[in-house]
Amino acid sequence: MGEAFAADLVLAGGTVVSGAASTSADVAIKDGVIVAVGHPQAMPPARERLDVSGKLVLPGAIDVHVHFREPGYTHKEDWQTGSAAAAMGGTTTVFEMPNTNPPTRSAAELRAKQEAARKSHVDFGLYGLFAEDNLDELEGLIAAGANAFKCFMGNTFGNLPSPSTGAMLEGFEIISRHGLRISLHAEEATIMARRQERLAAAGRNAPLDHLLSRPAIVAVEAVGRAAALAEWTGARIHILHISSAAELRPLAEAKARGVDITGETCPCYLFLNSTDYARLGSVIRVNPPVREASDSAALWHALRNGAIDMIATDHAPHTPEEKAQAVIWRADCGFPGLETQMPLMLTAVAEGRLTIEDYVRLSAEAPACAFGLWPVKGRIAPGAHADIAVVDPRRRETIRAASLHSRGKVTPFEGREVTGVPIHTLVRGRFVQRDRRLVAETAGWGRQVTEIQRMPTPAPRNEALAIRALTASLRGAA
């Protein structure tokens, strides 16, 4: 084979992992694409050969739930720092949320965010906001390149008003015709607002009171309501940050009815529980809240049996000062997660809670399939993007907030030892992290996934009863 056919890079001697199997194989990469996976003798000549013997070669994580805070809150994070955290954490594609300032509510704001994202180290999708007052902007957002939509059914950072059920139905009708997925912060707003007001008035201001203000029924109600609207309209939906055992039932029931619904959970709901509130104080405040040990156990079981489809982080950085508040209601909700997700989950693999194949399914394959990126992303196979995390499964590190590449130097996992760390991260064949060091000059290498995103053919239902059809027929009759 001549030099013209040489690969750019061969990763040699590693164990390639999919959701189904782990296989000793080399991986050849050319022009950002995987061109061969197999026996060393089957590899083309290469300009560089990297020995990864004893290492795991995983598809890079795809995190469909991150907040990079730009525009409006860049003291917390921006696209360069947030994507650097992703690169260091083995995440090669992120989907970024719309609760910035201004929120991503129209094509104009989406274009501004696309410009800000030009600093990204990793590939990305962008959410458009779906709210009460921007239904007439949804199709413009789709035309401008929105990759999914976010609907805040409950209050969280940014204080975006939750849409009424009537507005949700109308938005589902619109988006169902285009087939994009709607991700939902599934907590019922009025229950939470009332309970928080009553608790605060009674002087209940401790960290654990945040949990009491958001009992699991807020999620049960919201998941069930969103699933019913999706079933009626044919919309595709995704339930964000599943935190409780109770909401697994409406999720499973919706799947059994044929609703196109997926769900995620996050490491904080797996590794923390209510006994950690006293130790962590206001640092632990996140929406929805960390719950009981029994909830964590149920979530682990749901990850193993496929009831929960994927892992995400809800990467939500704030400054230490914004987190450290004596009154819990004043503490900003969330914390960085992109750099800690893979080490935490690999530690769970080392402890036998999951298999490494489970982890690849949850972190790469399932999100790629649900958000229209498969088969270009989410797998290590010829023709796929060379989005790869090379993992040392025996390397031990200690999580330290001061070492995070995120601007939000605070984590509830401070001081926790992890086993299993991504030592190299490649995005479309280029190292964005190598030997546990950020490759700084890759800022700007990331691309939006719109060109490769291919959702299944839309399958809207009850179109004749959609508000647009009804009002059009009335105008015609007039």
C-alpha positions, 0 to 999 in steps of 0.5 A: 500500500503506497504512501498516498493510502497511509493513515494519519494515526493508528492506535495500536494494541488497545481493547476496542469497546462497544455496547456489545463486546470488548475486542483486542484491535488496532484502530486506523484513522485518516482525515478524521474518520476511522478507516480500519478496525482489526488485527495489526497486520490489517492496518494500513501504514500510518504517519503516526502509531501510538501504542495504547497497550493495556488501555481501553479504546472507547467511543467518546462520550456524547453528553446531551445536557450541558450548560456553557453559560455564554452569553450572559453568564461567562463569569461561570463558564464560556464555550472555550472553558466548558469544551476544554472540560469536555475534552479533559473528561473524554467527552467528544460531543455536547448538546448545550442548553438554551437558558443563557442571557438572552435565552436561545429563543429565536434564530437570532439568538441561535446564530449568536450562540453558533458564533460563540461556539466557534471557540469549542474544542469538541463537536456540539449540538445546540438546543432551542428554547421551547417556551410559552411566548416563542412558539412562533419562533420554533420553525425559525430555530429549526431552519437556523440549525437547532438540533433539539429543543428544551422545555422547562416544565419546572423552575431552574437557573435562569428563571424561565417561565414554565409553559402552560400545558396548552402551550406545550401541546401546541409546541409538541404539534409544531416540533413533531412535524420536524422530528427533532427531540424535545428534552424536558426538565420534568418537574411540575412548577406550581407544586415546587413554587408553593412548597418552597414559599411555605418552607421559606416562610416557616424559616426552613432554609437548610440544604435538606429543605431544598429536597423537601420542596421538590418531592418525587411527585413533581417528577412523576406528574411531569413525566406522565404529562409530557408522555401523554402529550408526546403520545398524542402528537407523535413528538419525540421526547427526552426526560432529563436528569431522572432523580427518583425511583418513582418516575421510572414507572411513568417512563416505562409505561410510556415506552410500553405504549410506544411513545418515542421517549428516552431518559437520562440520569446523572452521576450526582443521583447515582453517587450521592444521597440525602445523607450527603446534605449535612456534609456538603451543605449548599454545594449539593443544591441541584435541580432536581435534588439529590434524593434517598439511597433507595432512589440511587439504588433504583437508578443503578438498576435502571441503567443496567436493565435499559430502563434509563437510556443514557448518562449525562452530566447536567454540567452546570458551573457556578462560582464557589461564592454563588454556591456557598450560601447560608440560606439554601434558596439563595445558592445557585443550583448545579455544579460542573460535571464534564470532567468527573463523569467518565472517571466516576462511571469507570470507577463504578465499572471497576467496582462491578456496578456496570460492565464497560460495555454497559458504559459505552452503551449509556455514554455514547451509543444511546445518545447518538441514536436518540439524537440522530448522530448514529452511525457517524458518532457513538461507535468505533467502526469504519466510516465513523468519526474518529471521536475516541477516548483512550482510557487507562482503566487502572490509573487513579486520580483524586478529584479536586475542584482546583484542577477542573478546567471549568470556570466553576471551581466547585464539585460535590466530589471533592477529594474522591479517588477514582479508578479509570481515567481518559488519558487521550481524547480525539475529536474527528481524529485530532487530539484535543487532550493528550497525556492528560493535558489539554491541547490548547490550540484545538480551541475552535476545532469543534463543529456543530453536528447539524450536517450529520444529524439524521433523525428518523422520519417524523411521525406526527399524529392527530394533525387534523386536530392540531391548533394550526389545522383548526385555525386554518380551517376556520380562516378558510370557512370565513 
